[in-house]
Amino acid sequence: GHERYGESLVSQPVRLVFYAGLAAAMTELTARQGFRLVTFGLYTIAVWQAILAAYHIATGTSQTPISILSTGGSRVLSLTTGMFLGTALVAAIVNIELDASTRRRLVHGFFGAVAAVGTVLAYGRTTFIALAVVFVFLAWTLPTTRRMT
C-alpha cells in the first residue's frame, strides 16, 4: 500500500516495526536502568548543545532563525533546545538526590550547570516558569534538594 500513497518502503512501515522492536527489547529493562539511559541521553544532549552554543556565540549566529528578542538581546539556542536542557537540569537535580557518592553528585552538578547555562541562552520565558514550578515541587519533596535550596 505504500506505493499507492507515494511513500517509500523504508518510511512509516519500517519505522513502526522499529518502534515495536524497541518496545520488545525493553521488556527486561528496570525503571532504574531506564532512568540511567534517559539521564545519559539528556547529558549527551546538554554537552552537544553547549558545544553548539559556544560555536554560535563565537560566530555571532543563532541556532534559530528568530534570534532577535522583543525585549532586547538575542537568542543563541532554540526554544526546543531550552526545553531539553531544562529536562536535563531536572534530571541532574533528581540524580543528586538519588546518588550517595560525593563524586557522582559533583558529576551530576556539572551536567546540571551545563544544562542551566544552555537553558538561559535559549531565553525561553515559558521554560523559566515551568522550571520554577518544578523546582518548588522538587524542593518541597526531596530532602537533599530542600537543604541545598
C-alpha positions in Angstrom: 0.0 0.0 0.0 3.0 2.4 0.4 3.3 2.9 -3.4 -0.3 4.0 -3.7 0.4 6.9 -1.4 3.8 7.8 -2.8 5.7 6.6 0.2 8.9 4.6 0.2 9.0 1.2 1.8 11.7 2.5 4.3 9.5 5.2 5.8 6.4 4.8 8.0 6.0 1.0 7.8 9.6 0.2 8.8 9.6 2.9 11.5 6.6 1.2 13.1 8.4 -2.2 13.0 11.5 -0.5 14.5 9.4 1.0 17.4 7.8 -2.4 18.1 11.3 -3.9 18.2 12.4 -1.3 20.7 9.4 -1.9 22.9 10.1 -5.7 22.8 13.8 -5.2 23.6 12.9 -3.1 26.7 10.7 -5.7 28.4 13.6 -6.7 30.7 14.5 -3.0 31.5 14.1 -1.9 35.1 13.0 1.6 36.0 16.5 2.4 37.3 18.1 1.2 34.1 15.6 3.2 32.1 16.3 6.4 34.1 20.0 5.9 33.7 19.6 5.6 29.9 17.4 8.7 29.8 19.9 10.6 32.0 22.8 9.6 29.7 20.8 10.8 26.7 20.0 14.1 28.4 23.5 14.7 29.5 24.8 13.9 26.0 22.3 16.4 24.5 23.4 19.0 27.1 27.1 18.7 26.2 26.4 18.8 22.5 24.2 21.9 22.8 27.0 23.5 24.9 29.4 23.0 22.1 26.9 24.4 19.6 26.2 27.4 21.9 29.9 28.1 22.1 30.1 28.0 18.3 27.1 30.3 17.9 28.5 32.8 20.4 31.9 32.7 18.8 30.5 33.3 15.3 27.7 35.7 16.3 25.0 33.4 14.9 21.9 31.7 16.3 20.5 28.2 16.3 17.1 29.6 15.4 16.0 32.0 12.6 14.1 34.1 15.2 17.1 35.3 17.2 16.3 38.9 17.9 14.2 39.2 21.1 11.5 41.9 21.5 13.0 42.7 25.0 16.4 43.2 23.5 19.3 40.9 23.1 19.4 37.7 21.0 18.6 34.0 21.5 21.6 31.7 20.9 19.8 28.4 21.3 16.3 27.5 20.1 13.3 27.1 22.5 13.1 23.4 21.9 16.7 23.0 22.9 16.0 25.1 26.0 13.2 22.7 27.0 15.5 19.7 26.5 18.1 21.4 28.6 15.6 22.2 31.3 14.7 18.5 31.4 18.4 17.7 31.8 18.7 20.1 34.7 15.7 18.5 36.4 17.3 15.0 35.9 20.6 16.3 37.3 18.8 17.5 40.5 17.0 14.3 40.9 20.2 12.3 40.4 22.0 14.5 43.0 19.2 13.4 45.4 19.4 9.7 44.4 23.2 9.2 44.5 25.0 9.0 47.8 28.6 9.3 46.3 30.0 12.8 46.5 31.9 12.3 43.3 28.8 11.3 41.4 26.9 14.3 42.9 29.6 16.5 41.6 29.3 15.0 38.1 25.5 15.5 38.2 26.1 19.0 39.4 28.5 19.7 36.5 25.9 18.5 33.9 23.2 20.4 35.7 25.3 23.6 35.4 25.9 23.0 31.7 22.2 22.5 31.2 21.3 25.6 33.2 23.6 27.8 31.1 22.1 26.4 27.9 18.6 27.0 29.3 19.5 30.6 30.0 21.0 31.0 26.5 17.7 29.8 25.0 15.8 32.7 26.7 12.6 30.8 26.9 10.3 32.5 29.4 7.9 29.6 29.5 10.7 27.2 30.2 11.8 29.5 33.1 8.3 29.5 34.5 8.0 25.7 34.1 11.4 25.2 35.8 10.4 27.5 38.7 7.3 25.4 39.3 9.2 22.1 39.1 12.0 23.5 41.4 9.4 24.4 44.0 8.0 20.9 43.8 11.4 19.3 44.0 12.5 21.5 46.9 9.3 20.5 48.7 9.5 16.7 48.1 13.3 16.0 48.1 15.1 16.4 51.4 18.6 16.9 50.0 17.4 19.4 47.4 15.5 21.2 50.2 18.7 21.5 52.3 20.7 22.8 49.2 18.0 25.3 48.4 
